[in-house]
Amino acid sequence: MSIKIGLNIGGRRFDVDVEEKFSLFLKQQMAKDFNIEGNNDLKVLLQAYVRKNHELFTQDQKMEEIIKKFDDLG
């Protein structure tokens, strides 16, 4: 089942359909990054995008460190 989640950006409403299992996590993350009750300008959207990509970069680096440790053991 899909859940609709919406956000106002630049005076326009955008809705996305996501899997129910993912919807709670996404709502929590969006509440950290955006004004979920009001409007968000494009600068806020760009900042959230950069922040999330930095998180992915950091996770990727940590995974590579873990993989290297396992490779060194074997």
C-alpha positions as CSV (number, residue, x, y, z in Angstrom):
1,M,0.0,0.0,0.0
2,S,1.3,3.5,-0.8
3,I,1.0,6.6,1.3
4,K,0.9,10.1,-0.1
5,I,3.3,12.7,1.4
6,G,3.3,16.3,0.5
7,L,5.6,19.3,0.8
8,N,5.3,22.9,-0.3
9,I,8.2,24.3,-2.2
10,G,8.4,27.7,-3.8
11,G,4.7,28.2,-3.3
12,R,3.7,24.9,-5.0
13,R,2.5,21.7,-3.4
14,F,4.3,18.5,-4.4
15,D,3.0,15.1,-3.4
16,V,4.8,11.8,-3.7
17,D,3.5,8.2,-3.2
18,V,5.8,6.0,-1.1
19,E,5.6,2.6,0.4
20,E,3.9,2.5,3.7
21,K,6.9,0.9,5.4
22,F,9.1,3.8,4.2
23,S,6.5,6.6,4.9
24,L,7.1,7.0,8.7
25,F,10.9,7.2,8.2
26,L,10.5,9.7,5.4
27,K,8.1,11.9,7.4
28,Q,10.5,12.0,10.3
29,Q,13.4,13.0,8.0
30,M,11.4,15.6,6.2
31,A,10.4,17.1,9.5
32,K,14.1,17.6,10.3
33,D,14.8,19.2,6.9
34,F,11.7,21.2,6.0
35,N,8.9,23.3,7.3
36,I,6.3,20.6,6.8
37,E,3.4,22.9,7.7
38,G,4.3,25.8,5.5
39,N,6.3,26.9,2.4
40,N,9.9,26.1,1.8
41,D,12.1,28.1,-0.6
42,L,14.4,26.5,-3.1
43,K,17.5,27.2,-0.9
44,V,16.1,25.0,1.8
45,L,15.5,22.2,-0.7
46,L,19.1,22.5,-2.0
47,Q,20.5,22.5,1.6
48,A,18.6,19.4,2.4
49,Y,19.8,17.7,-0.8
50,V,23.4,18.5,0.0
51,R,23.0,17.4,3.6
52,K,21.5,14.0,2.6
53,N,24.2,13.4,0.0
54,H,26.9,14.2,2.6
55,E,25.2,11.5,4.9
56,L,25.4,9.0,2.0
57,F,29.0,9.9,1.3
58,T,29.9,9.4,5.0
59,Q,28.0,6.0,5.1
60,D,29.8,4.9,1.9
61,Q,33.2,5.8,3.4
62,K,32.4,3.8,6.6
63,M,31.3,0.8,4.5
64,E,34.6,0.9,2.5
65,E,36.6,1.0,5.8
66,I,34.7,-2.0,7.1
67,I,35.1,-3.9,3.8
68,K,38.9,-3.1,3.8
69,K,39.2,-4.5,7.4
70,F,37.5,-7.7,6.3
71,D,39.8,-7.9,3.2
72,D,42.8,-7.4,5.4
73,L,41.7,-10.3,7.7
74,G,41.3,-12.7,4.8
